[in-house]
Amino acid sequence: MNRGLFKIWQLLILFDSIQSSMEIKYEFIMEDERIFTACSDEPPQTLDVHGLLDFSENTFDMDESGVTISGNTTIIWDIQPSDRVQLAVSVLYFDRGTWQPTTLNLMYNDFCKLLFDQNQFWYDSFTKHIINSAEIKEKCFRVKGTIIMFETYSVDLIFSIGFPLKNGRYKILYRFTAFDKNVKRPNDICFEIRGDFKKLRN
Ligand SMILES: *[C@@H]1O[C@H](CO)[C@@H](O)[C@H](O)[C@H]1NC(C)=O
């Protein structure tokens, strides 16, 4: 299951630059099987990925052709249906003992409006395979207890970035923040995935 989860989440690294004609194909290789690391130096009310989603009823099957996913994921984040959800994604590079920022940073001020937008990097690997799409389009990640039902689908593990990356260790940091009107809620979701980008031959 952990390996499968990793395969899903590595797809969340597809960036807008995928449209570039200079695109280079990469695979993101996880550093270890824990997949998600909680962010460091966060206030105690910040939750990690297990404060957002419960994957215990998903199945992940791996074979040579890739990973097949099915089942239900339950939203467990405790926010309100009228909240606005912001997502910030940043890629950091490990250089001489410290994590350094890179130019790969994306901010989505209203993530829920874009959840089913076909131009977003998560569409083909995630949203497109949700069976109860009308319900999830409305509720997004905002209604605790909502079940996201996935069709059985095979994930393509290869993705593209529009510019070359240095070799080395990276981490991808995801932060979901909810706002009530414009007041930020304290229970941010923050998690990281660590690994390296492996360039693939065409
Ligand atoms: C997913 O949840 C729905 C609704 O509760 C249920 O009918 C269905 O059997 C579940 N699917 C799986 C694979 O557990």
The ligand as an SDF file (V2000), in Angstrom:
LIG
                    3D

 14 14  0  0  0  0  0  0  0  0999 V2000
  -17.1030    2.9110   -1.3190 C   0  0  0  0  0  0  0  0  0  0  0  0
  -18.1050    3.5550   -0.5840 O   0  0  0  0  0  0  0  0  0  0  0  0
  -19.4110    3.3270   -1.1100 C   0  0  0  0  0  0  0  0  0  0  0  0
  -20.3780    4.2140   -0.3590 C   0  0  0  0  0  0  0  0  0  0  0  0
  -20.2390    4.0590    1.0210 O   0  0  0  0  0  0  0  0  0  0  0  0
  -19.7370    1.8550   -1.0010 C   0  0  0  0  0  0  0  0  0  0  0  0
  -21.0200    1.5990   -1.5220 O   0  0  0  0  0  0  0  0  0  0  0  0
  -18.6950    1.0560   -1.7740 C   0  0  0  0  0  0  0  0  0  0  0  0
  -18.9200   -0.3090   -1.6020 O   0  0  0  0  0  0  0  0  0  0  0  0
  -17.2980    1.4000   -1.3190 C   0  0  0  0  0  0  0  0  0  0  0  0
  -16.3440    0.7880   -2.2160 N   0  0  0  0  0  0  0  0  0  0  0  0
  -15.3330    0.0680   -1.7790 C   0  0  0  0  0  0  0  0  0  0  0  0
  -14.4600   -0.4940   -2.8360 C   0  0  0  0  0  0  0  0  0  0  0  0
  -15.1000   -0.1110   -0.6010 O   0  0  0  0  0  0  0  0  0  0  0  0
  1  2  1  0
  1 10  1  0
  2  3  1  0
  3  4  1  0
  3  6  1  0
  4  5  1  0
  6  7  1  0
  6  8  1  0
  8  9  1  0
  8 10  1  0
 10 11  1  0
 11 12  1  0
 12 13  1  0
 12 14  2  0
M  END
$$$$
